[in-house]
Amino acid sequence: MQAIILAGGKGTRLKPYTVAFPKPLMPIGDYPILEVVIKQLKNYGFDDITMAVGHLRHLLQAFFNDGKQWDVRISYSVEEKPLGTAGPLQLIKNYQSDFLVMNGDVLTNLHFDEFFQYHKNSGAVCTIASYNKAVKIDLGVLKANKDNVLYDYIEKPTLDYSVSMGVYAFKKEVLDYIPVNEYSDFPDLIKTLIKNGKKVLRYPFDGYWLDIGRTEDYELATELFEKHMVEFLGKTGK
């Protein structure tokens, strides 16, 4: 099965670490986060992997090479200018009919094979893995009518949102909706697909999930991985 890993971002939210170090190589326990992802994909049957790279790509290519060490095939697609999250997909050739796309900095115990099979069985052109995220508002929230008369006052509420995990499954036809050699992000693509009447699904997931894009999330991910490594990599840790 085919997987595309987006690993070309600059990781600006993790500065100064990412000034001279690509975010996907940030260590989680004894491994770079992207090595954890590679091991997981291999365990779930994804052995044809393309890394979409840009920022500090020579370091990623030097570390992962052709993927033989992990018993996968790794190739590289290079963006010479920033193309967003969806734009780099137009640079890649030889797509299978359905393929997985994910960020290279996601720590999760999602069963990628089950997610991918759900997508293929659904007939959707796009399926997005989703996570229920609780967001704490550290302020008093005022509810008022159009005349500014209050009818409620909620002190420091917690709001729940269904958020994208940065893991997607696509049918090949979505490439027709991505502009060539132009900056395009996934929200742009998803909105275009919906506007054109295409079937887009979410896949609710309630296991472990963290995006290590922020310092506090990176520190939490490191702690989580060390405590639950078997759940991420299996009993052998491979």
Beta strands, then each sheet from edge to edge (+ up, - down):
strand 1: 2-7
strand 2: 27-28
strand 3: 31-32
strand 4: 48-53
strand 5: 73-78
strand 6: 98-103
strand 7: 106-108
strand 8: 126-136
strand 9: 140-144
strand 10: 150-155
strand 11: 158-171
strand 12: 200-205
strand 13: 209-211
sheet 1: 5+ 4+ 1+ 6+ 11- 8+ 12+
sheet 2: 2+ 3-
sheet 3: 7+ 13-
sheet 4: 9+ 10-
end
